[in-house]
Amino acid sequence: MVKFLHNRNPKKKNVKATTLTTFYIIFSMLWFLISNHLMGENSLYGNSQLLIKYFNTASFTLVTALTFYTAISKMENYLHLSINRLKLSNENLRSAKERLHIQLEEINMKEEALRTSEERYRLASDGSKDGIWDLDLIGEELYISRIFTELLGIKKVDPKSNFKCWYLFIHKEERAFVRETLNNYLEGKIETLSVECRVRKNPNEYIWILLRGKGIWNETGIPVRIAGSITDITERKLSEQKIYNLAYYDNITGLPSRTYLIESLHTLTEESFKKDRNFVVFFIDLDNFKQVNDTLGHDLGDLMMKNLAKHLQEVFDKSLCSRFGGDEFIVIREFNSETDNISEISKNIVKSFNKPWVINNHEFYMSVSIGVSIFPIHGTEPTDLIKNADLAMYTAKSLGKNTYAIYNPMMRSNLLDSLHWEKDIIKGMEQDEFIVYYQPQISVDNEACIGAEALVRWKHKEKGFIPPNEFIPTAEESGLIIKLGEIIIEKALKQLRYWSDNFINVVPISINLSPLQFQQQNFIQFIDQTLHKYNISPSMISFEITESTALKDINQTIETIRILDKMGIKVALDDFGTGYSSLTYLKQLPISHLKIDKSFIKDIHVDVREASIVLSIITLAHDLSIKVIAEGVENIEQYVILKDFACDEIQGFYFGRPMDPEGFVKYIMEDNTSRGRVMEQKL
């Protein structure tokens, strides 16, 4: 405005007023002179009067001209000022219009940017599949986006709904946790709101979500609003759960794994110290479970393992059962020294497994060996408790399996002895220290030697003769019994070949089979190859298996015995009466002989009940067309009773102790010449 006024030329400011005034004066004077002349007034007045009149007229003209000039000048100035003001207003209006135009363009740009931002946000929101929520903390109204409702499987919903209604969608076990986390955030106890929880998608399904948000507080510090997003993290949680399960749970049985057990034991030992409590560690091993896998394959073996694990959980209700590895389980049970009897508990566990287990039409008898350690008596560290329970379990196995043992410090030295035994057995097999002795089997009808049982003896180069009961358990536990059994079979067949080649009349040889050996998949093949190797007739050998061996897998046992029978090899059931003594299975097994254990024969001549049991066994066997061998006969009283009971064959010290090959041949020859007991056989 100032710039505009300064641009005006001050000399031209009153040009129009001056011009109009000048014209006015000239016109007035001309009008006066012409009017006087026309009217002839010049002749009426004298010169002096005329001058006065001219003067008055001129003065009036000048005064009025000045008045006109002043008025016109003011009017001109006013008009110029008004014009300037109009121009200034016009300039201001033009500037305002330009500013409004700029502002309008800015508004349009902002609106376009907002639309673009909203579009990007919508695309980003839809693309990320995250739901958006906005909670009014004052009115407790909750705004939710379309994706939010889609995540929960809801088709129709008011975008602005009450927060309490949506709160009920959260899993009831996590509602308090979500509420507490939200309150902690609003109270400033935590910096960020981020919580994972389950929400209901439909009546039978929950999904995992990650709920995140940021709040707004008013000037007084009161939270008024909070908004955020929810993300479906179900797949991630499932993956995490799978990883956790792989790390902490056995994928076959579903039981806690070794890792879970160790961590739980650390926690339990700390709590037990604080609360002065005791607990027991049961180390449970499935006896000969490898045979199940070898017989059925690993798929059915896994199914069997599941059933056994389920049974274990039923037996140990409210206790921590875990699969420690392979066929080993560990159970942690609280222990009250005033009310709990560890021995009785262990016995009941062992007994609970002694029943038929049917898998895919295969029937097994399973047994377990259990080692027990007690906190804090046998250790205060998890590793010590497990190690000592493990040692006790191996002690139970060395006692014949199917039993239990409670840890004591002496077991450690026994374990070292067992390790030494294993090394010595391996060395003994390499140096051919194991030899076969033969004990005669006598026919009750004519007292003739009609067979012999091959019995292994260990002639140690340093320790001399070692009885079987000292090394056989170790050989069975370590698996060395398979190789040792093959050595015995080969030695027996080689001996038969030698006797035949030297024209010595011999009798059939009966050979004991261990459970591991009998269940080997290549067992039949090995026997067939060895018979052909030494050119021995199958009728010259027979095998003895125990009840526990036969009932490990009754179907497989029957099949194997039938194959052997087709080959011409008979099978006897050894130690009858010491195992399950199931008459049902006795009827099913295609055996040729049944051997009554010596524990029943020992007091047969002094105990009527023992005699009744033996008579019942003999009668039953004969009804099933099975011959009976009584072992452990040591005196004539026992022999006479057995003969009266119509027992078929006798074996024991009364007729002959186990003998080396030379002694047995001499026994046969003497028996042949004196009483004609030898039964000639053709190989």
CORFEN-V952620 format. One record per residue. N is the residue number from 1. RES is the residue in three letters. SS is DSSP state (H for helix, E for strand, - for the rest). PSI is psi in whole degrees, -180 to 180 (NA if undefined). Layout:
N/RES/SS/PSI, N/RES/SS/PSI
//
This chain:
1/MET/-/-46, 2/VAL/H/-41, 3/LYS/H/-38, 4/PHE/H/-46, 5/LEU/H/-36, 6/HIS/H/-20, 7/ASN/-/-10, 8/ARG/-/145, 9/ASN/-/114, 10/PRO/H/-26, 11/LYS/H/-26, 12/LYS/H/9, 13/LYS/-/-44, 14/ASN/-/30, 15/VAL/H/-45, 16/LYS/H/-40, 17/ALA/H/-42, 18/THR/H/-45, 19/THR/H/-46, 20/LEU/H/-40, 21/THR/H/-42, 22/THR/H/-47, 23/PHE/H/-39, 24/TYR/H/-45, 25/ILE/H/-47, 26/ILE/H/-45, 27/PHE/H/-42, 28/SER/H/-43, 29/MET/H/-43, 30/LEU/H/-41, 31/TRP/H/-40, 32/PHE/H/-46, 33/LEU/H/-44, 34/ILE/H/-41, 35/SER/H/-40, 36/ASN/H/-41, 37/HIS/H/-43, 38/LEU/H/-34, 39/MET/H/-5, 40/GLY/-/29, 41/GLU/H/-16, 42/ASN/H/-28, 43/SER/H/-17, 44/LEU/-/-32, 45/TYR/-/153, 46/GLY/-/176, 47/ASN/H/-42, 48/SER/H/-42, 49/GLN/H/-36, 50/LEU/H/-39, 51/LEU/H/-42, 52/ILE/H/-42, 53/LYS/H/-39, 54/TYR/H/-40, 55/PHE/H/-46, 56/ASN/H/-42, 57/THR/H/-44, 58/ALA/H/-42, 59/SER/H/-45, 60/PHE/H/-42, 61/THR/H/-43, 62/LEU/H/-42, 63/VAL/H/-46, 64/THR/H/-35, 65/ALA/H/-41, 66/LEU/H/-40, 67/THR/H/-46, 68/PHE/H/-44, 69/TYR/H/-46, 70/THR/H/-45, 71/ALA/H/-46, 72/ILE/H/-39, 73/SER/H/-44, 74/LYS/H/-41, 75/MET/H/-40, 76/GLU/H/-43, 77/ASN/H/-41, 78/TYR/H/-41, 79/LEU/H/-43, 80/HIS/H/-43, 81/LEU/H/-42, 82/SER/H/-41, 83/ILE/H/-43, 84/ASN/H/-41, 85/ARG/H/-40, 86/LEU/H/-43, 87/LYS/H/-42, 88/LEU/H/-44, 89/SER/H/-40, 90/ASN/H/-42, 91/GLU/H/-42, 92/ASN/H/-41, 93/LEU/H/-41, 94/ARG/H/-42, 95/SER/H/-43, 96/ALA/H/-40, 97/LYS/H/-41, 98/GLU/H/-42, 99/ARG/H/-42, 100/LEU/H/-39, 101/HIS/H/-43, 102/ILE/H/-45, 103/GLN/H/-39, 104/LEU/H/-42, 105/GLU/H/-40, 106/GLU/H/-42, 107/ILE/H/-44, 108/ASN/H/-41, 109/MET/H/-42, 110/LYS/H/-41, 111/GLU/H/-41, 112/GLU/H/-42, 113/ALA/H/-39, 114/LEU/H/-44, 115/ARG/H/-43, 116/THR/H/-43, 117/SER/H/-44, 118/GLU/H/-38, 119/GLU/H/-44, 120/ARG/H/-42, 121/TYR/H/-43, 122/ARG/H/-45, 123/LEU/H/-43, 124/ALA/H/-42, 125/SER/H/-46, 126/ASP/H/-39, 127/GLY/H/-35, 128/SER/H/-13, 129/LYS/-/29, 130/ASP/-/140, 131/GLY/E/146, 132/ILE/E/139, 133/TRP/E/151, 134/ASP/E/114, 135/LEU/E/121, 136/ASP/E/109, 137/LEU/-/-21, 138/ILE/-/-51, 139/GLY/-/-3, 140/GLU/-/34, 141/GLU/E/139, 142/LEU/E/119, 143/TYR/E/135, 144/ILE/E/150, 145/SER/-/172, 146/ARG/H/-42, 147/ILE/H/-35, 148/PHE/H/-49, 149/THR/H/-34, 150/GLU/H/-36, 151/LEU/H/-33, 152/LEU/-/2, 153/GLY/-/30, 154/ILE/-/129, 155/LYS/-/-45, 156/LYS/-/128, 157/VAL/-/147, 158/ASP/-/121, 159/PRO/-/-33, 160/LYS/E/103, 161/SER/E/172, 162/ASN/E/136, 163/PHE/H/-35, 164/LYS/H/-33, 165/CYS/H/-43, 166/TRP/H/-28, 167/TYR/H/-31, 168/LEU/-/-16, 169/PHE/-/-22, 170/ILE/E/142, 171/HIS/-/136, 172/LYS/-/-27, 173/GLU/-/-13, 174/GLU/-/1, 175/ARG/H/-46, 176/ALA/H/-38, 177/PHE/H/-44, 178/VAL/H/-45, 179/ARG/H/-43, 180/GLU/H/-42, 181/THR/H/-42, 182/LEU/H/-44, 183/ASN/H/-41, 184/ASN/H/-37, 185/TYR/H/-46, 186/LEU/H/-27, 187/GLU/-/0, 188/GLY/-/13, 189/LYS/-/-27, 190/ILE/-/151, 191/GLU/-/-33, 192/THR/-/149, 193/LEU/E/110, 194/SER/E/116, 195/VAL/E/141, 196/GLU/E/134, 197/CYS/E/170, 198/ARG/E/139, 199/VAL/E/150, 200/ARG/E/125, 201/LYS/E/-39, 202/ASN/E/173, 203/PRO/-/-26, 204/ASN/-/14, 205/GLU/E/136, 206/TYR/E/145, 207/ILE/E/157, 208/TRP/E/135, 209/ILE/E/154, 210/LEU/E/117, 211/LEU/E/120, 212/ARG/E/152, 213/GLY/E/167, 214/LYS/E/138, 215/GLY/E/165, 216/ILE/E/132, 217/TRP/E/146, 218/ASN/-/-176, 219/GLU/-/-18, 220/THR/-/3, 221/GLY/-/12, 222/ILE/-/129, 223/PRO/E/131, 224/VAL/E/-21, 225/ARG/E/148, 226/ILE/E/135, 227/ALA/E/157, 228/GLY/E/-154, 229/SER/E/162, 230/ILE/E/140, 231/THR/E/133, 232/ASP/E/113, 233/ILE/-/25, 234/THR/H/-47, 235/GLU/H/-41, 236/ARG/H/-43, 237/LYS/H/-39, 238/LEU/H/-40, 239/SER/H/-42, 240/GLU/H/-40, 241/GLN/H/-39, 242/LYS/H/-45, 243/ILE/H/-43, 244/TYR/H/-44, 245/ASN/H/-40, 246/LEU/H/-36, 247/ALA/H/-34, 248/TYR/H/-5, 249/TYR/E/146, 250/ASP/-/131, 251/ASN/-/-10, 252/ILE/-/-52, 253/THR/-/-20, 254/GLY/-/2, 255/LEU/-/157, 256/PRO/E/146, 257/SER/-/-178, 258/ARG/H/-43, 259/THR/H/-47, 260/TYR/H/-43, 261/LEU/H/-48, 262/ILE/H/-46, 263/GLU/H/-41, 264/SER/H/-37, 265/LEU/H/-39, 266/HIS/H/-45, 267/THR/H/-43, 268/LEU/H/-40, 269/THR/H/-40, 270/GLU/H/-45, 271/GLU/H/-38, 272/SER/H/-35, 273/PHE/H/-45, 274/LYS/H/-40, 275/LYS/H/3, 276/ASP/-/53, 277/ARG/-/159, 278/ASN/E/155, 279/PHE/E/163, 280/VAL/E/141, 281/VAL/E/116, 282/PHE/E/117, 283/PHE/E/110, 284/ILE/E/125, 285/ASP/E/133, 286/LEU/E/120, 287/ASP/-/126, 288/ASN/-/33, 289/PHE/H/-24, 290/LYS/H/-32, 291/GLN/H/-34, 292/VAL/H/-46, 293/ASN/H/-41, 294/ASP/H/-32, 295/THR/H/-48, 296/LEU/H/-20, 297/GLY/-/164, 298/HIS/H/-29, 299/ASP/H/-50, 300/LEU/H/-29, 301/GLY/H/-39, 302/ASP/H/-39, 303/LEU/H/-40, 304/MET/H/-41, 305/MET/H/-39, 306/LYS/H/-45, 307/ASN/H/-41, 308/LEU/H/-39, 309/ALA/H/-40, 310/LYS/H/-42, 311/HIS/H/-40, 312/LEU/H/-41, 313/GLN/H/-35, 314/GLU/H/-37, 315/VAL/H/-43, 316/PHE/-/68, 317/ASP/-/136, 318/LYS/-/27, 319/SER/-/161, 320/LEU/E/109, 321/CYS/E/131, 322/SER/E/151, 323/ARG/E/114, 324/PHE/E/-26, 325/GLY/E/142, 326/GLY/-/-121, 327/ASP/-/29, 328/GLU/E/138, 329/PHE/E/151, 330/ILE/E/133, 331/VAL/E/132, 332/ILE/E/123, 333/ARG/E/136, 334/GLU/E/148, 335/PHE/E/127, 336/ASN/-/111, 337/SER/-/-21, 338/GLU/-/-28, 339/THR/-/-24, 340/ASP/-/136, 341/ASN/-/106, 342/ILE/H/-39, 343/SER/H/-44, 344/GLU/H/-41, 345/ILE/H/-45, 346/SER/H/-42, 347/LYS/H/-44, 348/ASN/H/-36, 349/ILE/H/-49, 350/VAL/H/-45, 351/LYS/H/-34, 352/SER/H/-24, 353/PHE/H/-15, 354/ASN/-/73, 355/LYS/-/163, 356/PRO/E/137, 357/TRP/E/119, 358/VAL/E/121, 359/ILE/E/116, 360/ASN/-/47, 361/ASN/-/8, 362/HIS/E/133, 363/GLU/E/130, 364/PHE/E/154, 365/TYR/E/124, 366/MET/-/146, 367/SER/-/161, 368/VAL/E/153, 369/SER/E/132, 370/ILE/E/133, 371/GLY/E/141, 372/VAL/E/133, 373/SER/E/150, 374/ILE/E/131, 375/PHE/E/134, 376/PRO/-/13, 377/ILE/-/-43, 378/HIS/-/13, 379/GLY/-/152, 380/THR/-/-7, 381/GLU/-/143, 382/PRO/H/-43, 383/THR/H/-38, 384/ASP/H/-41, 385/LEU/H/-43, 386/ILE/H/-44, 387/LYS/H/-42, 388/ASN/H/-37, 389/ALA/H/-38, 390/ASP/H/-43, 391/LEU/H/-40, 392/ALA/H/-36, 393/MET/H/-43, 394/TYR/H/-32, 395/THR/H/-41, 396/ALA/H/-40, 397/LYS/H/-39, 398/SER/H/-19, 399/LEU/-/4, 400/GLY/-/6, 401/LYS/-/179, 402/ASN/-/38, 403/THR/-/-171, 404/TYR/E/165, 405/ALA/E/137, 406/ILE/E/135, 407/TYR/-/140, 408/ASN/-/154, 409/PRO/-/-26, 410/MET/H/-21, 411/MET/H/-28, 412/ARG/H/-42, 413/SER/H/-34, 414/ASN/H/-36, 415/LEU/H/-42, 416/LEU/H/-39, 417/ASP/H/-41, 418/SER/H/-41, 419/LEU/H/-39, 420/HIS/H/-38, 421/TRP/H/-43, 422/GLU/H/-46, 423/LYS/H/-41, 424/ASP/H/-38, 425/ILE/H/-45, 426/ILE/H/-44, 427/LYS/H/-39, 428/GLY/H/-39, 429/MET/H/-38, 430/GLU/H/-35, 431/GLN/-/12, 432/ASP/-/49, 433/GLU/-/-11, 434/PHE/E/130, 435/ILE/E/164, 436/VAL/E/127, 437/TYR/E/161, 438/TYR/E/128, 439/GLN/E/127, 440/PRO/E/147, 441/GLN/E/123, 442/ILE/E/137, 443/SER/E/131, 444/VAL/-/-28, 445/ASP/-/-48, 446/ASN/-/7, 447/GLU/-/26, 448/ALA/-/148, 449/CYS/E/112, 450/ILE/E/5, 451/GLY/E/178, 452/ALA/E/149, 453/GLU/E/129, 454/ALA/E/124, 455/LEU/E/131, 456/VAL/E/142, 457/ARG/E/147, 458/TRP/E/114, 459/LYS/E/86, 460/HIS/E/137, 461/LYS/-/-23, 462/GLU/-/-40, 463/LYS/-/-6, 464/GLY/E/-152, 465/PHE/E/130, 466/ILE/E/124, 467/PRO/-/151, 468/PRO/H/-36, 469/ASN/H/-10, 470/GLU/H/-26, 471/PHE/H/-21, 472/ILE/H/-46, 473/PRO/H/-41, 474/THR/H/-40, 475/ALA/H/-39, 476/GLU/H/-43, 477/GLU/H/-38, 478/SER/H/-12, 479/GLY/-/-3, 480/LEU/H/-13, 481/ILE/H/-27, 482/ILE/H/-50, 483/LYS/H/-41, 484/LEU/H/-40, 485/GLY/H/-41, 486/GLU/H/-37, 487/ILE/H/-43, 488/ILE/H/-46, 489/ILE/H/-46, 490/GLU/H/-39, 491/LYS/H/-40, 492/ALA/H/-44, 493/LEU/H/-36, 494/LYS/H/-38, 495/GLN/H/-41, 496/LEU/H/-41, 497/ARG/H/-40, 498/TYR/H/-45, 499/TRP/H/-42, 500/SER/H/-43, 501/ASP/H/-25, 502/ASN/-/20, 503/PHE/-/38, 504/ILE/-/122, 505/ASN/-/124, 506/VAL/-/175, 507/VAL/-/163, 508/PRO/E/146, 509/ILE/E/131, 510/SER/E/131, 511/ILE/E/132, 512/ASN/E/140, 513/LEU/-/134, 514/SER/-/159, 515/PRO/H/-43, 516/LEU/H/-41, 517/GLN/H/-42, 518/PHE/H/-31, 519/GLN/-/-3, 520/GLN/-/136, 521/GLN/-/-29, 522/ASN/-/17, 523/PHE/H/-51, 524/ILE/H/-42, 525/GLN/H/-42, 526/PHE/H/-44, 527/ILE/H/-46, 528/ASP/H/-44, 529/GLN/H/-40, 530/THR/H/-38, 531/LEU/H/-43, 532/HIS/H/-34, 533/LYS/H/-42, 534/TYR/H/4, 535/ASN/-/53, 536/ILE/-/136, 537/SER/-/133, 538/PRO/H/-27, 539/SER/H/-12, 540/MET/H/-2, 541/ILE/E/155, 542/SER/E/164, 543/PHE/E/150, 544/GLU/E/129, 545/ILE/E/150, 546/THR/E/166, 547/GLU/H/-44, 548/SER/H/-36, 549/THR/H/-44, 550/ALA/H/-36, 551/LEU/-/4, 552/LYS/-/-46, 553/ASP/-/93, 554/ILE/H/-38, 555/ASN/H/-44, 556/GLN/H/-38, 557/THR/H/-46, 558/ILE/H/-44, 559/GLU/H/-44, 560/THR/H/-43, 561/ILE/H/-39, 562/ARG/H/-39, 563/ILE/H/-44, 564/LEU/H/-40, 565/ASP/H/-40, 566/LYS/H/-31, 567/MET/H/-17, 568/GLY/-/14, 569/ILE/-/126, 570/LYS/E/156, 571/VAL/E/133, 572/ALA/E/148, 573/LEU/E/113, 574/ASP/E/156, 575/ASP/E/39, 576/PHE/E/133, 577/GLY/-/-19, 578/THR/-/-13, 579/GLY/-/-127, 580/TYR/-/-26, 581/SER/-/45, 582/SER/-/119, 583/LEU/H/-31, 584/THR/H/-46, 585/TYR/H/-29, 586/LEU/H/-36, 587/LYS/H/-32, 588/GLN/H/-32, 589/LEU/-/127, 590/PRO/-/58, 591/ILE/-/160, 592/SER/-/-32, 593/HIS/E/155, 594/LEU/E/126, 595/LYS/E/120, 596/ILE/E/128, 597/ASP/-/148, 598/LYS/H/-20, 599/SER/H/-26, 600/PHE/H/-25, 601/ILE/H/-27, 602/LYS/-/-47, 603/ASP/-/24, 604/ILE/-/-29, 605/HIS/-/-5, 606/VAL/-/-11, 607/ASP/-/113, 608/VAL/H/-37, 609/ARG/H/-41, 610/GLU/H/-41, 611/ALA/H/-39, 612/SER/H/-39, 613/ILE/H/-46, 614/VAL/H/-44, 615/LEU/H/-40, 616/SER/H/-41, 617/ILE/H/-45, 618/ILE/H/-44, 619/THR/H/-45, 620/LEU/H/-45, 621/ALA/H/-44, 622/HIS/H/-36, 623/ASP/H/-27, 624/LEU/-/11, 625/SER/-/38, 626/ILE/-/131, 627/LYS/E/154, 628/VAL/E/133, 629/ILE/E/128, 630/ALA/E/122, 631/GLU/E/155, 632/GLY/-/24, 633/VAL/-/120, 634/GLU/-/-9, 635/ASN/-/168, 636/ILE/H/-30, 637/GLU/H/-45, 638/GLN/H/-43, 639/TYR/H/-44, 640/VAL/H/-44, 641/ILE/H/-44, 642/LEU/H/-37, 643/LYS/H/-41, 644/ASP/H/-31, 645/PHE/-/1, 646/ALA/-/33, 647/CYS/-/142, 648/ASP/-/-44, 649/GLU/E/156, 650/ILE/E/142, 651/GLN/E/130, 652/GLY/-/176, 653/PHE/-/-24, 654/TYR/-/-34, 655/PHE/-/-17, 656/GLY/-/136, 657/ARG/-/168, 658/PRO/-/138, 659/MET/E/154, 660/ASP/-/170, 661/PRO/H/-43, 662/GLU/H/-43, 663/GLY/H/-37, 664/PHE/H/-40, 665/VAL/H/-42, 666/LYS/H/-41, 667/TYR/H/-45, 668/ILE/H/-46, 669/MET/H/-43, 670/GLU/H/-42, 671/ASP/H/-34, 672/ASN/H/-41, 673/THR/H/-34, 674/SER/H/-44, 675/ARG/-/2, 676/GLY/-/40, 677/ARG/-/-12, 678/VAL/-/133, 679/MET/-/111, 680/GLU/-/140, 681/GLN/-/144, 682/LYS/-/126, 683/LEU/-/NA
//
